[in-house]
Amino acid sequence: MIIRQIFNNNVIRAENQVGHEFVVIGNGLGFKKKNGQPVDEDKIEKTFVLKSDKIPQKLIDLIGETSVEYLKLADEIVGHAKQEMGDIFSDNIYISLIDHIQFAITRYRKSVGLKNSLLWQIKKFYKKEFGIGMNAVELIQEQFGIQMDEHEASFIAMHFVNARQDAQGMKQTVEITEVIDDIFNIVTNHYHIALDENSFNYSRFITHLQYFVQRMLSNEQEQFASGDNFLYEQVKDKYSNAFECTQRINQYLEGKFESAMSIDEKVYLTIHIQRVTSRNELLDTE
């Protein structure tokens, strides 16, 4: 690898033989070095491997003003996330996570904690991301001696939700979570039940809602291969209660977004509602 930019004595930007760029961390990597010189690979401790061929300028600027300990922590958190969920996150996760960690640690050192109004929803609808957040606060306690709570874990989780959904922006991530919660409540109130959160159908239902709501907010309703109204009529008749629940959800969406669900969206949402509320998939609240 060749040095392309020296941020400080311990952090450099490097390029390999095929032109891929990396952020490389190691004690003394940049000390008395110049751009164009080979990297002393024996000193490498951490390497940020990004999906894009070129490192975003915003990340370069952030790395230039961030201490090595924060960079290593962020890389460790992202590494754990990839182990849990696969390499599905955009490169923006490094930017948002490093920035958040610095600010959060500064806040906690001043005894300033924040409450996340979506804590319950994050724990319920994004369990894997919340687990990543909990792992992150454990790492922060180990490395910095700062004990953070579930609220901070949920804030970190939201960055991974955002990075998984094409970096749509935190504002839209919050809105998606709120709409999923509203739909979830419509379903549970319609059936007067508590859903079994450990069931496979529950997991599929929540995943469907995440992408369905994202499509609604983006005005990109998906057209499935139903062909004509035959499947729609079959589902409407066979799963009449689930279809009625879907109609209630559609009314809610029309009021909120002034946009109705397509026939295909109604068909597949009805099927998911039927599955998740079937007798062997629920816990009766009565």
N, C-alpha and C positions, 0 to 999 in steps of 0.2 A: 504493500500500500504506500501511496505517496501523500505527503502533507499538502493540503490545499489551503488551510486556514488555521491559525493558532489563536485560540480563545484566551488561554492562559497557560501556565506551566504544566497543567495536568489535563487539559481538555483541548482536543484538536478536531478539525474536520479533515477526513482522509478520503482518498479515492482509490479503488482497486484497479486491476488491469483492464477490466471491461467497462470502466466508467461509472460504476455504482458508488455513491457517496455514503459515508458513515460518520457518526459522531463517536469519537473514541476517547475513553477516559483511562488514565493511568498516571501514576506518580512520575513526574518529570518528563512526560511525553513531549511537551512543547518547550522544555528548557533549552535555551541556546540553539534552537532549531529555526529553520527557514522554510518557507513554502517551496515545494518541489523536492525537498529531501525525503528519503525513505523513512517510514515509520519504524521505530524500534519496537517490533511486535512482542518482544519479551516483556515489555513494560505494560502491555495492555491489560486492564482489569475489567472494563466493561465496554461493550460496543452497542450503540443504538443502530439496529438494522431496520430501516424504513422501507415501506412498500414502493414509494415513488422513487424515480431515478435521481431526483434532485431534492436536497433538503429545503423545506420551506424557509423563506427568509425570516418569518416571524419566529420560527424555532431557533434559527441561528442567533437572532438578536437576544432571545430569552436565555439561551445557553451561555452567551457571553457575559451575562450579569447574574448567573445562578451559581451557587457554590456546588462543589463536586458532590457533597453528601446528599443534596437534594436530587441531583441528577441520578445518582446511584439508586436512591430510594424509589424514584419514579420508574426507573428501568426494572427494578425488582417487582414493583406492583404490577406493571404491565406484563412482565414475564409470567407472573402467577395467573393473571387474567387470561392470557393465551393458553396456559395449561388447562384452565377450567372450561374455556369456551371456544378455543381455537383461535387462529389468526384472522379474526373477523373485524377488527377495529381499524378505523382510519388512522393515519399518522397524526391527525389533530389531537389524539388522546395524549400525546406527549406534551403538547403545548398547553392544553387545558389543565392537565394533571400537575405539571410542574408549577404552573402559576397558582393553582389552588393550594397545593401543599405549602408553598412559601407563605401564602396569606394565612392559611389555617394555623400553622405553627406560630406565626407572629401573634395571631389573635389569642391562642391558648396561653402563650407566655404572658399575655396581659390579662389573663382570666376572662376572656371574652368568648363565650360560646354562643352559637346560633341554633335556633330551633327550625327544623324543616317541617313545614306544614304538610308535606307529602310523605312523611316517614312511613306511616301505615301503608300507603299505597305502594311505595317502593318495595317494602318488605314483602308485600303480597303479590305484586305483579312482576317484579324483577328480582326474583330470589337469587339467581346466580350473581347478578351484578351487586346485590346487597352483600352477598358473601365475599365478593372481591373487596368491597368497601370495608367490611369488618376485618379482613386480612390486612388491609392497608393501615387501619388504625392500630392494629397489633404491631405491625412493623414500625410505625411511628413511635409507639411506646418503647419498643425494644431499642431503637436507635437514638431517640431523642429524650426519652424519659418523660414524655407527655402523654397523659391518659385522656383519650378522646372518647366520646360517647356514640350511641347509635345514630344520632342526628348527623354527626360529622361523617359517619360511614355511609349514610344515605346520600349526602351531598356528593361524596366521591363516587358512589354507585351511579348517580345521574350522569356523570361525565362519561362513564362507560356505556350507558344506555344511549347517550347522544352520539358517541363515536361508533356504536354498532349500527345506528340508523342513519348512515351516510352523512354524519356531522350536520344534521339539519338545523342546529341551533338550539341552545338550551331553552329558549322561550317556547319553541314548538315541542320539545321534549316534555316540558311541564304541562303544556296544553294536552298533549296526547295522553299523559298519565291521568289528568283530571277527567278527560272524556271516557277513558277506559273505566275509571272508577264509577262514573255516572251510569254507564252501560251495565257494569257489574251489579250495581244496586238495583237497576231496573229488573234484571233477571232474578236476583234473589228475592226481591219484593213481589214479583209476579208469581213465583212459585212458593214463597214463604218457606224457604229452605236456606241452609248454609251448605255451600258446596264443599266437597272433599278436596282440599288443596293438595293432597298427596296422590291424587289419581292421575292417570295418564291423560284422560279426557280433559281434565282441568287444565293441564299443561298445554294441551293442543288448543283449547278454547282461548286461553290468555294470549298465546302466540298469534292466533288468528286475529284477535282483537287489536293487538299491537300493530300489525300490518294493515288491517282494515281501517283503523282510525288514521293511520299515517296516509293512506290513500285518500280518505275523505278530506283531510286537511290540505292535501296537495292537489285536490280536484282531479285525481287520476283513478277513478273507480275501475277495477279490473273486470274484464269481460271473460268469463270462463267458457268452457266448451259445452254449454247446455244445449246449444243448437236452436231450440224454440221454447215455447211455453210448456211443453209436456212435463219436464222435470219439475218446473215451478208448480204446476197444478197437482202433481203427485205428492210433492213435499207438503204443500198447503193442506191437502186432504188427510194425509197419513199422520202428520205431526201438527195437528191443528192448534194445540196449546203452545207449542214452541213457535209456531208461525204467528200466533197472536202476540207473543212476547216480542218477536221480531218487528211486528207492526208498531208496537209501543216504542221500540228503539228508533224506528224510522221517524216517528212523530217527533221524538226528542231531537234527532239530527236535523230534521227539517226546520225546527224552531231555532236551533243553535247555528246552523250553517246555511240555512235556506237552500238546502240541497237534499234531494231524496235518494235513497238507495236504489241501485239498479236491481232488476229482477234476479240477476245472477248473484249479486251480493246477498240478497234476501234468502236465496236458496241455500247458500253455504253457511250463512250465519244461523239459519233455522236448524240445519243439520248439526252444527256444533252445539247449539243450545239444547237440542234433543239429547245428544250424547252426554253432555255434562250434567244434565238434570235427571237422567234416567235413574231408576230406583237404586241400582247397585253402585251409583256414583255420587250419592248425596248423604248428608248427615241431617236428618230432620231436626228442626229447631224446637219442635213442640215437645 
